């Protein structure tokens, strides 16, 4: 029903699916690096290069609140019901917010820029990927990681299944990693031979999409590190997404 977008024109936009005219737009102080929308479309989170995290209600372009971090915010993620918002910042921190307050429930300092965060549907689990080469998993009730795992290079993308059972991560060490929430040892990893820039996971964790610098889109079943298939595009694939049931995969190149 609703589509949120962030642009280098510094604006957050909200659309209804029936019209190309925005319901509203809001101008931040810099490029909008990331947006995330709750399952019912009621709440929209945004992260901007102006060092702020924003939360909006769909009915107004005036933010419910904003919070100033120590640097730009390249990644935000919101739980299905809009109750919890995770953010990753170039100030090396992972933040978790409740929708009712701009004061973080907690923050955690990693060893470098945090480029990607993901949150389970119920907000219970938060995954993060950092330039310090690590994947982190948190429980919403604590700013101390449940675990972390050191890859061989920068971690640019993480995704988590709806129930938080499975975490997928991509690294510039050329690997896609799959984790179970119970432990930091990967269930498997797969080397594409080039930097992996983006990953996505179906709601039940059964299917994983990945893409990156090798101009390919990959689809995996969680039970096997060998791709079900791959597709060659004509250039770098910057983003992939997968439907909740895993039936459809979209990619942008």
Residue frames relative to the residue before (quaternion, step in Angstrom):
aa qw qx qy qz dx dy dz
X 1.0000 0.0000 0.0000 0.0000 0.00 0.00 0.00
X 0.8111 0.1602 -0.0498 0.5603 3.58 1.03 -0.81
X 0.1477 -0.7725 0.6152 0.0539 3.53 -1.15 0.76
X 0.1405 -0.7693 0.6189 0.0731 3.57 -0.85 0.98
X 0.0282 -0.7967 0.6037 -0.0101 3.56 -1.09 0.74
X 0.1573 -0.7576 0.6261 0.0967 3.53 -1.22 0.62
X 0.1317 -0.8367 0.5315 0.0022 3.55 -0.90 0.94
X 0.5667 -0.5757 0.4693 0.3567 3.53 -1.33 0.32
X 0.5502 0.5627 -0.4223 0.4497 3.60 1.24 0.14
X 0.5692 -0.6485 0.3179 0.3929 3.55 1.43 0.39
X 0.6397 0.5786 -0.3037 0.4046 3.59 1.26 0.00
X 0.2894 -0.6631 0.6603 0.2012 3.47 -1.42 0.56
X 0.1091 -0.7947 0.5961 0.0353 3.57 -0.92 0.95
X 0.0923 -0.7501 0.6471 0.1002 3.54 -1.23 0.57
X 0.1038 -0.7922 0.6011 0.0143 3.53 -0.94 1.05
X 0.3368 -0.6233 0.6499 0.2750 3.47 -1.39 0.35
X 0.5766 -0.6344 0.3760 0.3517 3.60 -0.93 0.78
X 0.6680 0.5424 -0.2972 0.4139 3.61 1.17 -0.51
X 0.7962 0.2359 -0.1272 0.5425 3.60 1.21 -0.09
X 0.4164 -0.7003 0.5311 0.2327 3.53 -1.13 0.76
X 0.5574 0.5578 -0.4010 0.4661 3.56 1.30 0.07
X 0.4500 -0.7038 0.4638 0.2950 3.62 -0.63 1.01
X 0.4983 -0.5949 0.5353 0.3336 3.56 -1.20 0.60
X 0.7594 -0.1871 0.1139 0.6127 3.53 1.14 -0.75
X 0.1248 -0.7398 0.6452 0.1444 3.52 -1.38 0.09
X 0.1477 -0.7707 0.6155 0.0728 3.53 -1.25 0.54
X 0.2862 -0.7786 0.5379 0.1502 3.56 -0.82 0.97
X 0.2123 -0.7533 0.6131 0.1074 3.56 -0.80 1.09
X 0.6577 -0.5480 0.3557 0.3749 3.56 -1.25 -0.14
X 0.7892 0.1363 -0.0754 0.5941 3.58 1.27 -0.02
X 0.7581 -0.3222 0.2691 0.4991 3.58 -1.30 -0.20
X 0.3396 -0.7030 0.5806 0.2310 3.58 -1.01 0.78
X 0.2585 -0.8302 0.4844 0.0966 3.54 -0.37 1.30
X 0.8234 0.0172 0.0590 0.5642 3.60 1.04 -0.70
X 0.0152 -0.7655 0.6425 0.0299 3.55 -1.20 0.67
X 0.0267 -0.7729 0.6338 0.0146 3.56 -1.27 0.50
X 0.1633 -0.8068 0.5658 0.0482 3.57 -0.95 0.90
X 0.5030 -0.6508 0.4757 0.3117 3.58 -1.02 0.80
X 0.6847 -0.5241 0.3166 0.3954 3.58 -1.19 0.54
X 0.7334 0.4044 -0.2317 0.4949 3.58 1.03 -0.75
X 0.5171 -0.6781 0.3875 0.3503 3.57 1.31 0.04
X 0.4603 0.7243 -0.4223 0.2919 3.58 1.26 0.02
X 0.8106 0.1861 -0.0630 0.5517 3.58 1.00 -0.81
X 0.1192 -0.7776 0.6167 0.0303 3.53 -1.11 0.85
X 0.1423 -0.7676 0.6206 0.0728 3.56 -0.87 0.99
X 0.0404 -0.7947 0.6056 0.0119 3.55 -1.12 0.66
X 0.1624 -0.7553 0.6267 0.1023 3.53 -1.22 0.64
X 0.1202 -0.8278 0.5480 0.0091 3.56 -0.83 1.00
X 0.5857 -0.5693 0.4583 0.3505 3.49 -1.34 0.36
X 0.5621 0.5840 -0.3930 0.4341 3.59 1.28 0.00
X 0.5665 -0.6446 0.3322 0.3914 3.57 1.38 0.40
X 0.6354 0.5605 -0.3224 0.4221 3.60 1.19 0.30
X 0.2739 -0.6662 0.6668 0.1912 3.46 -1.44 0.53
X 0.1133 -0.7967 0.5926 0.0363 3.58 -0.91 0.97
X 0.0925 -0.7549 0.6419 0.0981 3.55 -1.22 0.56
X 0.0973 -0.7935 0.6006 0.0101 3.54 -0.92 1.04
X 0.3306 -0.6320 0.6500 0.2621 3.48 -1.43 0.36
X 0.5840 -0.6253 0.3794 0.3522 3.60 -0.95 0.79
X 0.6772 0.5344 -0.2923 0.4128 3.60 1.13 -0.55
X 0.7979 0.2270 -0.1211 0.5451 3.59 1.23 -0.11
X 0.4175 -0.6999 0.5256 0.2440 3.55 -1.11 0.75
X 0.5574 0.5693 -0.4022 0.4511 3.59 1.27 -0.04
X 0.4452 -0.7066 0.4643 0.2948 3.62 -0.60 1.02
X 0.5032 -0.5980 0.5292 0.3302 3.55 -1.18 0.64
X 0.7561 -0.1940 0.1139 0.6146 3.53 1.15 -0.75
X 0.1333 -0.7365 0.6457 0.1515 3.50 -1.39 0.10
X 0.1657 -0.7709 0.6091 0.0849 3.54 -1.22 0.55
X 0.3011 -0.7688 0.5420 0.1568 3.55 -0.86 0.96
X 0.2003 -0.7590 0.6128 0.0909 3.55 -0.74 1.14
X 0.6508 -0.5419 0.3665 0.3852 3.56 -1.26 -0.20
X 0.7802 0.0986 -0.0551 0.6152 3.58 1.33 -0.03
X 0.7504 -0.3846 0.2790 0.4595 3.56 -1.31 -0.10
X 0.3280 -0.7489 0.5549 0.1539 3.54 -1.24 0.59
X 0.1213 -0.8546 0.5017 0.0567 3.61 0.01 1.25
X 0.8103 0.1861 -0.0926 0.5480 3.60 1.19 -0.27
X 0.0427 0.7515 -0.6579 0.0243 3.54 -1.06 0.89
X 0.0336 -0.7758 0.6298 0.0189 3.57 -1.22 0.53
X 0.1572 -0.8000 0.5769 0.0497 3.57 -0.94 0.92
X 0.5099 -0.6474 0.4708 0.3151 3.58 -1.02 0.78
X 0.7018 -0.4973 0.3047 0.4091 3.58 -1.22 0.47
X 0.7481 0.3810 -0.2145 0.4992 3.58 0.98 -0.81
X 0.5302 -0.6674 0.3848 0.3539 3.57 1.29 0.07
X 0.4547 0.7271 -0.4260 0.2881 3.59 1.26 0.03
X 0.8084 0.1883 -0.0678 0.5536 3.57 1.00 -0.80
X 0.1234 -0.7777 0.6154 0.0368 3.53 -1.09 0.85
X 0.1445 -0.7643 0.6241 0.0737 3.56 -0.86 1.00
X 0.0380 -0.7937 0.6070 0.0114 3.55 -1.12 0.67
X 0.1702 -0.7520 0.6276 0.1083 3.52 -1.20 0.67
X 0.1121 -0.8278 0.5496 0.0095 3.55 -0.86 0.96
X 0.5524 -0.5895 0.4827 0.3381 3.50 -1.33 0.43
X 0.5395 0.5709 -0.4310 0.4441 3.61 1.23 0.24
X 0.5861 -0.6237 0.3203 0.4061 3.59 1.36 0.41
X 0.6498 0.5697 -0.2980 0.4055 3.61 1.24 0.02
X 0.2718 -0.6654 0.6674 0.1948 3.46 -1.46 0.50
X 0.1106 -0.7961 0.5940 0.0340 3.58 -0.90 0.97
X 0.0847 -0.7523 0.6457 0.1001 3.54 -1.25 0.54
X 0.1023 -0.7933 0.6001 0.0117 3.54 -0.95 1.03
X 0.3342 -0.6294 0.6488 0.2669 3.48 -1.41 0.35
X 0.5781 -0.6305 0.3823 0.3495 3.60 -0.95 0.78
X 0.6764 0.5297 -0.2923 0.4202 3.59 1.15 -0.53
X 0.7920 0.2327 -0.1305 0.5491 3.60 1.22 -0.05
X 0.4048 -0.7066 0.5304 0.2357 3.53 -1.10 0.75
X 0.5520 0.5716 -0.4074 0.4501 3.59 1.28 0.01
X 0.4471 -0.7077 0.4604 0.2955 3.63 -0.60 1.01
X 0.4985 -0.6017 0.5286 0.3317 3.55 -1.17 0.63
X 0.7542 -0.1906 0.1135 0.6180 3.53 1.15 -0.73
X 0.1180 -0.7376 0.6500 0.1401 3.50 -1.40 0.13
X 0.1551 -0.7756 0.6075 0.0729 3.54 -1.20 0.59
X 0.3002 -0.7696 0.5432 0.1500 3.55 -0.88 0.99
X 0.2006 -0.7583 0.6122 0.0992 3.56 -0.73 1.13
X 0.6768 -0.5213 0.3438 0.3899 3.55 -1.29 -0.15
X 0.8007 0.0786 -0.0375 0.5927 3.59 1.26 -0.10
X 0.7887 -0.3052 0.2292 0.4820 3.57 -1.32 -0.22
X 0.2672 -0.7364 0.5984 0.1679 3.58 -1.04 0.81
X 0.1673 -0.8468 0.5032 0.0417 3.54 -0.34 1.29
X 0.8200 0.1259 -0.0454 0.5564 3.60 1.13 -0.45
X 0.0087 0.7596 -0.6503 -0.0045 3.54 -1.11 0.79
X 0.0480 -0.7660 0.6401 0.0336 3.55 -1.27 0.50
X 0.1506 -0.7959 0.5835 0.0577 3.57 -1.10 0.70
X 0.5002 -0.6460 0.4823 0.3161 3.58 -1.05 0.77
X 0.7004 -0.4998 0.3073 0.4065 3.57 -1.22 0.49
X 0.7464 0.3846 -0.2154 0.4985 3.59 0.99 -0.80
X 0.5332 -0.6658 0.3823 0.3553 3.56 1.30 0.07
X 0.4582 0.7261 -0.4247 0.2873 3.59 1.25 0.01
X 0.8065 0.1890 -0.0724 0.5555 3.59 1.01 -0.78
X 0.1265 -0.7755 0.6178 0.0299 3.51 -1.10 0.88
X 0.1354 -0.7675 0.6225 0.0715 3.56 -0.89 0.97
X 0.0453 -0.7936 0.6067 0.0095 3.55 -1.14 0.65
X 0.1534 -0.7633 0.6210 0.0910 3.51 -1.23 0.63
X 0.1312 -0.8344 0.5353 0.0049 3.55 -0.83 1.02
X 0.5935 -0.5511 0.4629 0.3603 3.50 -1.35 0.35
X 0.5697 0.5785 -0.3925 0.4322 3.59 1.26 -0.09
X 0.5659 -0.6440 0.3292 0.3957 3.57 1.41 0.35
X 0.6431 0.5665 -0.3075 0.4134 3.62 1.23 0.05
X 0.2876 -0.6720 0.6545 0.1933 3.46 -1.43 0.54
X 0.1201 -0.7971 0.5907 0.0351 3.57 -0.94 0.96
X 0.0881 -0.7545 0.6435 0.0944 3.54 -1.23 0.57
X 0.1030 -0.7914 0.6025 0.0067 3.53 -0.94 1.04
X 0.3256 -0.6337 0.6505 0.2633 3.48 -1.41 0.34
X 0.5801 -0.6264 0.3816 0.3542 3.60 -0.96 0.77
X 0.6721 0.5351 -0.2998 0.4147 3.60 1.13 -0.54
X 0.7914 0.2262 -0.1310 0.5526 3.59 1.23 -0.06
X 0.3922 -0.7151 0.5361 0.2176 3.52 -1.10 0.80
X 0.5562 0.5554 -0.4092 0.4634 3.58 1.27 0.21
X 0.4683 -0.6989 0.4448 0.3073 3.63 -0.64 0.98
X 0.4923 -0.6039 0.5348 0.3270 3.54 -1.18 0.62
X 0.7578 -0.1873 0.1170 0.6139 3.53 1.14 -0.75
X 0.1105 -0.7473 0.6381 0.1489 3.51 -1.37 0.09
X 0.1849 -0.7708 0.6031 0.0886 3.53 -1.24 0.53
X 0.2996 -0.7673 0.5460 0.1528 3.55 -0.85 1.05
X 0.1945 -0.7514 0.6226 0.0995 3.56 -0.75 1.13
X 0.6509 -0.5493 0.3638 0.3772 3.57 -1.26 -0.12
X 0.7970 0.1182 -0.0523 0.5900 3.58 1.26 -0.11
X 0.7936 -0.3093 0.2400 0.4658 3.55 -1.36 -0.19
X 0.2343 -0.7410 0.6126 0.1440 3.58 -1.04 0.84
X 0.1225 -0.8507 0.5108 0.0210 3.57 -0.34 1.28
X 0.8146 0.1374 -0.0624 0.5601 3.61 1.12 -0.41
X 0.0101 0.7614 -0.6482 0.0093 3.53 -1.11 0.84
X 0.0297 -0.7681 0.6391 0.0271 3.55 -1.25 0.51
X 0.1682 -0.7921 0.5835 0.0614 3.57 -1.17 0.64
X 0.5008 -0.6487 0.4782 0.3158 3.57 -1.05 0.74
X 0.7148 -0.4948 0.2802 0.4070 3.56 -1.23 0.50
X 0.7441 0.3862 -0.2135 0.5016 3.57 0.96 -0.86
X 0.5265 -0.6582 0.3982 0.3619 3.57 1.28 -0.03
X 0.4264 0.7413 -0.4375 0.2779 3.58 1.26 0.11
X 0.8098 0.1777 -0.0582 0.5560 3.56 1.00 -0.83
X 0.1330 -0.7687 0.6241 0.0430 3.52 -1.09 0.87
X 0.1136 -0.7755 0.6189 0.0519 3.54 -0.95 0.93
X 0.0276 -0.8029 0.5953 -0.0154 3.56 -1.01 0.79
X 0.1826 -0.7619 0.6094 0.1215 3.54 -1.20 0.57
X 0.1301 -0.8060 0.5769 0.0248 3.52 -1.05 0.83
X 0.5245 -0.6131 0.4901 0.3298 3.50 -1.27 0.44
X 0.5041 0.5874 -0.4573 0.4378 3.58 1.24 0.35
X 0.5864 -0.6284 0.3032 0.4115 3.57 1.42 0.38
X 0.6491 0.5658 -0.3020 0.4090 3.60 1.26 -0.06
X 0.2621 -0.6601 0.6771 0.1928 3.46 -1.43 0.53
X 0.1253 -0.8027 0.5821 0.0336 3.59 -0.87 1.00
X 0.1194 -0.7596 0.6331 0.0892 3.56 -1.12 0.75
X 0.0877 -0.7953 0.5998 0.0029 3.54 -0.92 1.04
X 0.3248 -0.6361 0.6498 0.2601 3.48 -1.39 0.37
X 0.5753 -0.6268 0.3888 0.3535 3.61 -0.97 0.74
X 0.6241 0.5890 -0.3400 0.3846 3.60 1.16 -0.49
X 0.8423 0.0852 -0.0260 0.5316 3.59 1.10 -0.33
X 0.5127 -0.6809 0.4468 0.2718 3.54 -1.17 0.61
X 0.5404 0.5897 -0.4247 0.4241 3.61 1.24 0.02
X 0.4467 -0.7090 0.4603 0.2931 3.62 -0.61 1.02
X 0.4833 -0.6192 0.5290 0.3211 3.55 -1.13 0.68
X 0.7519 -0.1909 0.1000 0.6231 3.53 1.19 -0.69
X 0.1065 -0.7463 0.6424 0.1379 3.50 -1.38 0.12
X 0.1543 -0.7798 0.6032 0.0645 3.52 -1.21 0.60
X 0.2696 -0.7678 0.5636 0.1420 3.55 -0.89 0.99
X 0.2732 -0.7733 0.5548 0.1399 3.55 -0.78 1.07
X 0.4977 -0.6585 0.4244 0.3721 3.56 1.24 -0.38
X 0.7655 0.1813 -0.1352 0.6024 3.56 1.30 0.09
X 0.6976 -0.4629 0.3260 0.4391 3.57 -1.29 0.21
X 0.2463 -0.7510 0.5982 0.1321 3.56 -0.96 0.94
X 0.2143 -0.8523 0.4725 0.0665 3.53 -0.43 1.25
X 0.8281 0.0794 0.0056 0.5548 3.59 1.04 -0.62
X 0.0357 -0.7808 0.6236 0.0166 3.57 -1.13 0.75
X 0.0437 -0.7646 0.6421 0.0331 3.55 -1.30 0.46
X 0.1519 -0.7939 0.5860 0.0572 3.58 -1.15 0.65
X 0.4999 -0.6468 0.4805 0.3176 3.58 -1.04 0.77
X 0.7020 -0.4998 0.3029 0.4070 3.57 -1.22 0.49
X 0.7421 0.3932 -0.2239 0.4946 3.59 0.99 -0.82
X 0.5281 -0.6682 0.3876 0.3525 3.57 1.29 0.04
X 0.4655 0.7212 -0.4223 0.2913 3.60 1.26 -0.01
X 0.8111 0.1930 -0.0726 0.5474 3.57 1.01 -0.79
X 0.1365 -0.7843 0.6047 0.0237 3.51 -1.06 0.91
X 0.1376 -0.7595 0.6309 0.0791 3.54 -0.98 0.93
X 0.0008 -0.7910 0.6113 -0.0274 3.56 -1.10 0.73
X 0.0384 0.7970 -0.6009 0.0476 3.55 -1.17 0.57
X 0.1122 0.8233 -0.5514 0.0745 3.54 -1.22 0.34
X 0.8527 -0.2380 0.1667 0.4341 3.50 -1.30 -0.62
X 0.6284 0.5500 -0.3543 0.4208 3.61 1.17 -0.35
X 0.5164 -0.6846 0.3791 0.3478 3.59 1.34 0.30
X 0.6204 0.5588 -0.3339 0.4374 3.60 1.19 0.39
X 0.2512 -0.6884 0.6560 0.1807 3.49 -1.37 0.53
X 0.1338 -0.7973 0.5870 0.0435 3.57 -0.89 1.00
X 0.0989 -0.7520 0.6431 0.1055 3.54 -1.23 0.57
X 0.1053 -0.7915 0.6019 0.0118 3.54 -0.94 1.04
X 0.3199 -0.6321 0.6552 0.2623 3.47 -1.41 0.34
X 0.5561 -0.6481 0.3865 0.3484 3.61 -0.87 0.82
X 0.6603 0.5445 -0.3122 0.4124 3.59 1.14 -0.50
X 0.7930 0.2422 -0.1065 0.5488 3.59 1.21 -0.16
X 0.3979 -0.7369 0.5004 0.2199 3.57 -0.90 0.93
X 0.5663 0.5572 -0.3977 0.4590 3.58 1.26 -0.08
X 0.4618 -0.6985 0.4547 0.3034 3.62 -0.66 1.00
X 0.5074 -0.6018 0.5202 0.3313 3.55 -1.19 0.64
X 0.7587 -0.1841 0.1239 0.6124 3.53 1.12 -0.77
X 0.1154 -0.7461 0.6366 0.1574 3.52 -1.38 0.07
X 0.2146 -0.7667 0.5967 0.1000 3.52 -1.23 0.55
X 0.2954 -0.7760 0.5355 0.1540 3.57 -0.83 0.99
X 0.2014 -0.7567 0.6142 0.0983 3.55 -0.82 1.08
X 0.6100 -0.5766 0.3964 0.3719 3.59 -1.24 -0.13
X 0.7966 0.1074 -0.0614 0.5917 3.59 1.25 -0.13
X 0.7892 -0.3091 0.2657 0.4594 3.53 -1.44 -0.11
X 0.2387 -0.7551 0.5945 0.1394 3.59 -0.93 0.91
X 0.2489 -0.8350 0.4822 0.0908 3.53 -0.36 1.32
X 0.8288 0.0470 0.0243 0.5570 3.59 1.06 -0.62
X 0.0369 -0.7625 0.6449 0.0365 3.54 -1.20 0.68
X 0.0525 -0.7648 0.6406 0.0445 3.54 -1.28 0.50
X 0.1702 -0.7842 0.5922 0.0737 3.55 -1.17 0.63
X 0.5054 -0.6478 0.4717 0.3200 3.57 -1.04 0.75
X 0.6904 -0.5078 0.3208 0.4032 3.56 -1.21 0.53
X 0.7396 0.3967 -0.2193 0.4974 3.58 1.03 -0.82
X 0.5218 -0.6793 0.3878 0.3403 3.57 1.28 0.07
X 0.4516 0.7254 -0.4294 0.2921 3.59 1.26 0.04
X 0.8168 0.1798 -0.0552 0.5455 3.58 1.01 -0.81
X 0.1344 -0.7689 0.6237 0.0404 3.52 -1.12 0.85
X 0.0878 -0.7686 0.6301 0.0663 3.59 -0.96 0.86
X 0.0568 -0.7915 0.6084 0.0116 3.54 -1.15 0.66
X 0.1846 -0.7704 0.6007 0.1072 3.55 -1.15 0.67
X 0.1166 -0.8260 0.5513 -0.0098 3.54 -0.79 1.09
